[in-house]
Amino acid sequence: MAVGKSGAKWLSIALVLSILSACGARTQERSLDSYTAEEIYKQGELELETGSKPKDAIRYFQEVERLYPYSEWAKRSLIMQAFSQHKAKEYEEARSTAQRFLDTYPGDDDAPYASYLMALSYYDQIDEVGRDQGLTFQALQSMRQVIEQYPDSDYARSAMLKFELAFDHLAGKEMEIGRYYLKRRNYTAAINRFRTVVQDFQTTTHTAEALHRLVEGYLGLGLNAEAQTAAAILGYNYQSSPFYDDSFRLLKGRGLAPEAQGDSWLSQVYRQMIKGEWL
């Protein structure tokens, strides 16, 4: 359909106005290097508070560092970069940035938080690594570092709680593998896993079950003395536990009772426990 002269005129005017409007918008935009360090930093904070994408905030904090290096705002931006990267689940980047802060400002008031943030970045990945426990060990090591280096900081208590949870997580993985072997009647492999829990993770929530599974495993191998000793330890420490009830019934069904027998590693544990040196 043909456009009349009047229509063509208004179409041209609309096109010109559109172009002028776009040009005006561009001229009103300011590049970040025309802002002060504080203005850019606060824009990053605003993105964190109101935005759903922490990555948008990271850019502003990085720009403060680039445009105003060695300034107080650059120092603040560095720790906020690490925080934003952690929030965005960019854990490796968060660790790297936090380490850079510690290397640059080792005595700063935010150093304990940077150290805690590094540990937290390992801890928050624990559930993502399946059977690979490398990051769990890293989390334990990093949490311990926070506790030892900054015992009076606000982060030491939180690090202690997370240390215990990560420690429990490792014990839980040993239990998971042990149960797998036990179900398939690979008693020796199962016993090795449960022994690790009893000896190395005795302060965790898994000890009672580990002792009961040892009873099952040793009975499966026909090693009654070891089974009785494991049940004796279980009864001494966890008599109200349903795991003790299960072990007691297993032994009773074979005419056995929970009592220390022989001179196995469990007997040594039992003697130490009686002296108050265990658990």
HUQUI-V84931 format. One record per residue. N is the residue number from 0. RES is the residue in one letter. PHI is phi in whole degrees, 0 to 359 (* if undefined). OMEGA is omega in radians with two decimals (999 if undefined). NEAR is the number of other C-alpha atoms within 8 Angstrom. Layout:
# HUQUI-V84931
n = (N/N)
res = (RES/RES)
phi = (PHI/PHI)
omega = (OMEGA/OMEGA)
near = (NEAR/NEAR)
This chain:
# HUQUI-V84931
n = (0/1/2/3/4/5/6/7/8/9/10/11/12/13/14/15/16/17/18/19/20/21/22/23/24/25/26/27/28/29/30/31/32/33/34/35/36/37/38/39/40/41/42/43/44/45/46/47/48/49/50/51/52/53/54/55/56/57/58/59/60/61/62/63/64/65/66/67/68/69/70/71/72/73/74/75/76/77/78/79/80/81/82/83/84/85/86/87/88/89/90/91/92/93/94/95/96/97/98/99/100/101/102/103/104/105/106/107/108/109/110/111/112/113/114/115/116/117/118/119/120/121/122/123/124/125/126/127/128/129/130/131/132/133/134/135/136/137/138/139/140/141/142/143/144/145/146/147/148/149/150/151/152/153/154/155/156/157/158/159/160/161/162/163/164/165/166/167/168/169/170/171/172/173/174/175/176/177/178/179/180/181/182/183/184/185/186/187/188/189/190/191/192/193/194/195/196/197/198/199/200/201/202/203/204/205/206/207/208/209/210/211/212/213/214/215/216/217/218/219/220/221/222/223/224/225/226/227/228/229/230/231/232/233/234/235/236/237/238/239/240/241/242/243/244/245/246/247/248/249/250/251/252/253/254/255/256/257/258/259/260/261/262/263/264/265/266/267/268/269/270/271/272/273/274/275/276/277/278)
res = (M/A/V/G/K/S/G/A/K/W/L/S/I/A/L/V/L/S/I/L/S/A/C/G/A/R/T/Q/E/R/S/L/D/S/Y/T/A/E/E/I/Y/K/Q/G/E/L/E/L/E/T/G/S/K/P/K/D/A/I/R/Y/F/Q/E/V/E/R/L/Y/P/Y/S/E/W/A/K/R/S/L/I/M/Q/A/F/S/Q/H/K/A/K/E/Y/E/E/A/R/S/T/A/Q/R/F/L/D/T/Y/P/G/D/D/D/A/P/Y/A/S/Y/L/M/A/L/S/Y/Y/D/Q/I/D/E/V/G/R/D/Q/G/L/T/F/Q/A/L/Q/S/M/R/Q/V/I/E/Q/Y/P/D/S/D/Y/A/R/S/A/M/L/K/F/E/L/A/F/D/H/L/A/G/K/E/M/E/I/G/R/Y/Y/L/K/R/R/N/Y/T/A/A/I/N/R/F/R/T/V/V/Q/D/F/Q/T/T/T/H/T/A/E/A/L/H/R/L/V/E/G/Y/L/G/L/G/L/N/A/E/A/Q/T/A/A/A/I/L/G/Y/N/Y/Q/S/S/P/F/Y/D/D/S/F/R/L/L/K/G/R/G/L/A/P/E/A/Q/G/D/S/W/L/S/Q/V/Y/R/Q/M/I/K/G/E/W/L)
phi = (*/288/261/291/300/294/294/296/297/292/296/294/298/298/295/297/298/296/295/296/297/296/295/296/296/292/289/280/288/249/288/298/288/265/263/283/301/296/296/293/301/290/293/298/299/298/297/294/284/248/270/259/239/302/299/294/288/304/300/293/293/293/292/300/298/290/274/228/297/68/273/299/290/295/297/298/294/294/290/288/299/300/298/294/294/296/297/277/65/267/293/297/295/298/296/297/292/297/295/296/297/295/291/274/230/297/258/287/299/270/300/301/291/299/295/295/295/298/297/295/293/287/300/288/261/304/287/264/257/59/275/282/261/303/289/294/297/296/297/298/297/289/296/297/297/298/297/281/276/230/298/262/279/292/263/296/296/297/297/296/297/288/300/296/292/294/298/296/297/298/298/299/292/298/296/300/290/299/298/301/292/297/298/264/61/270/295/297/296/295/301/300/291/291/297/301/296/294/275/255/232/292/270/271/281/260/297/300/294/301/295/297/294/296/302/298/295/291/297/297/270/80/264/294/298/294/297/295/292/300/292/295/296/299/291/293/257/223/297/274/282/298/293/293/302/295/294/300/294/299/292/301/295/248/72/245/226/289/200/293/224/70/223/280/299/292/296/295/299/299/295/296/292/297/278/79/259/220/66)
omega = (-3.10/3.09/-3.13/-3.13/-3.12/3.14/3.13/-3.14/-3.12/3.09/3.12/3.14/-3.14/3.14/3.14/-3.14/3.13/3.14/-3.13/3.13/3.13/3.13/3.14/-3.14/-3.14/-3.11/3.13/3.12/3.09/3.06/-3.05/-3.11/3.06/3.10/3.05/3.12/-3.12/-3.13/-3.14/3.13/-3.10/3.05/3.06/3.09/3.13/3.11/3.13/-3.07/-3.01/-3.08/3.11/-3.11/3.12/-3.14/3.11/3.12/-3.11/-3.09/-3.13/-3.14/3.08/3.14/3.08/3.12/-3.09/-3.03/-3.07/-3.10/3.09/3.08/3.08/3.13/3.08/3.11/3.11/-3.11/-3.12/3.13/3.10/3.02/-3.13/3.12/-3.10/3.12/3.09/3.13/3.11/-3.12/3.01/-2.92/3.13/3.12/3.12/3.12/-3.13/-3.14/3.12/3.10/3.10/3.08/-3.13/3.12/-3.07/-3.07/-3.03/-3.10/-3.08/3.12/-3.13/3.13/3.09/-3.14/3.11/3.12/3.12/-3.14/3.07/3.13/-3.12/-3.13/3.03/-3.07/-3.08/3.10/-3.03/-3.09/-3.09/-2.94/3.09/-3.10/3.11/-3.04/-3.12/-3.12/3.08/3.07/3.10/3.11/3.12/-3.13/-3.11/3.09/3.11/3.12/3.09/-3.10/-3.07/-3.07/-3.08/-3.04/-3.11/-3.12/3.11/-3.01/-3.09/-3.13/3.11/3.12/3.12/3.14/-3.13/3.05/-3.13/3.13/3.10/3.10/3.11/3.13/3.12/3.11/3.12/3.10/3.07/3.12/-3.13/-3.14/3.11/3.11/3.12/3.13/-3.11/-3.13/-3.14/3.08/2.99/-2.93/-3.10/3.12/3.13/-3.13/3.13/3.12/-3.12/3.08/3.11/-3.14/-3.10/-3.07/-3.00/-3.08/-3.01/3.13/-3.10/-3.11/-3.01/-3.01/-3.11/3.14/3.14/3.10/3.10/3.13/3.04/3.07/3.14/-3.09/-3.13/3.05/3.11/3.12/-3.11/3.13/-3.01/-3.10/3.13/3.13/3.13/-3.14/3.10/3.14/3.12/3.08/3.12/-3.13/-3.13/-3.04/-3.00/-3.06/3.14/-3.11/3.05/3.10/3.09/3.10/-3.14/3.14/-3.14/-3.14/3.12/-3.12/-3.13/3.13/3.11/3.12/-3.12/3.14/3.10/3.11/-3.12/-3.12/3.01/-3.08/3.14/3.10/3.10/3.09/3.09/3.08/-3.13/-3.14/3.10/-3.11/3.14/-3.14/3.13/-3.11/-3.07/3.11/999)
near = (2/3/6/6/6/6/8/9/8/8/8/8/8/8/8/8/8/8/8/8/8/8/8/8/8/7/7/6/6/7/6/7/6/6/9/7/11/7/8/14/13/8/10/14/9/10/13/12/6/6/9/6/9/13/9/10/15/13/9/12/16/11/10/15/14/7/8/10/8/7/7/6/12/14/11/8/13/14/13/10/13/15/10/14/15/13/8/9/6/9/10/7/10/17/12/8/12/15/11/8/14/11/7/6/8/8/5/6/5/7/12/11/8/14/14/13/14/13/14/10/14/13/12/7/9/11/6/5/9/7/5/6/10/6/12/12/8/10/15/12/8/12/15/11/10/16/13/7/6/11/8/5/7/6/12/12/8/8/13/11/8/10/12/9/8/12/11/12/8/10/12/9/9/12/13/8/10/14/10/9/12/12/7/6/7/9/12/7/10/15/13/9/12/15/10/10/15/11/7/6/13/10/6/10/6/13/12/12/8/13/14/15/11/13/14/11/14/14/10/9/7/6/9/8/9/15/14/16/15/15/16/12/10/13/10/7/6/9/9/6/8/6/9/15/10/9/12/11/8/9/12/9/7/6/6/8/8/12/8/12/9/7/7/7/6/10/13/9/9/12/8/10/10/8/7/7/7/8/6)
